[in-house]
Amino acid sequence: MATAPKILRTVPSLRRALEPYRKAGASIALVPTMGALHRGHMALVREARRRAKRVVVSIFVNPTQFAPHEDFASYPRSFATDLKALRAENVDVVWAPAVDIGSFREEYANRIVATLFGDKGNAMRCGFRLFDPQKGFPGGGTGDCLISSSVSHRVRA
């Protein structure tokens, strides 16, 4: 029988929940998502379960992925449906932090962040720059790299 995953909203609660797994020597896999889960996400969850004793799925609609002309507010959110699917796959933890753009910008102020950008042939290249909280992110992938790194760091998967 599937059990409900722990639903966590803060970094301290995430660390407290994962500490017993770490102390027991359990491997932990992370599947970072923006929610609105589909078959591809669920295949990643099943692969994570195959490879690790514990599975964490993050659900975070990343505001830095959206360019100024894109509508962050209209991105599909289906948290209840996502939880039902994750429960069926016996996910241990769902980390769904709240979005606070102000603190998000403050946290990354003056840090070096990875930047992804495409050239004329749409090949992606990676560079690094200092994050300016006044300018924010230009969108188009820059935030993806930062959030993936940030989530992985917090989970320490």
Rosetta blueprint (number, residue, H / E / L):
1 M L
2 A L
3 T L
4 A L
5 P L
6 K E
7 I E
8 L E
9 R L
10 T L
11 V H
12 P H
13 S H
14 L H
15 R H
16 R H
17 A H
18 L H
19 E H
20 P H
21 Y H
22 R H
23 K H
24 A L
25 G L
26 A L
27 S L
28 I E
29 A E
30 L E
31 V E
32 P E
33 T E
34 M L
35 G L
36 A L
37 L L
38 H L
39 R H
40 G H
41 H H
42 M H
43 A H
44 L H
45 V H
46 R H
47 E H
48 A H
49 R H
50 R H
51 R H
52 A L
53 K L
54 R E
55 V E
56 V E
57 V E
58 S E
59 I E
60 F L
61 V L
62 N L
63 P H
64 T H
65 Q H
66 F L
67 A L
68 P L
69 H L
70 E L
71 D L
72 F H
73 A H
74 S H
75 Y L
76 P L
77 R L
78 S L
79 F H
80 A H
81 T H
82 D H
83 L H
84 K H
85 A H
86 L H
87 R H
88 A H
89 E L
90 N L
91 V L
92 D L
93 V E
94 V E
95 W E
96 A L
97 P L
98 A L
99 V L
100 D L
101 I H
102 G H
103 S H
104 F H
105 R H
106 E H
107 E H
108 Y H
109 A L
110 N L
111 R L
112 I E
113 V E
114 A E
115 T E
116 L E
117 F E
118 G E
119 D L
120 K L
121 G L
122 N L
123 A L
124 M E
125 R E
126 C E
127 G E
128 F E
129 R E
130 L E
131 F L
132 D L
133 P L
134 Q L
135 K L
136 G L
137 F L
138 P L
139 G L
140 G L
141 G L
142 T H
143 G H
144 D H
145 C H
146 L H
147 I H
148 S H
149 S H
150 S H
151 V H
152 S H
153 H H
154 R H
155 V H
156 R L
157 A L
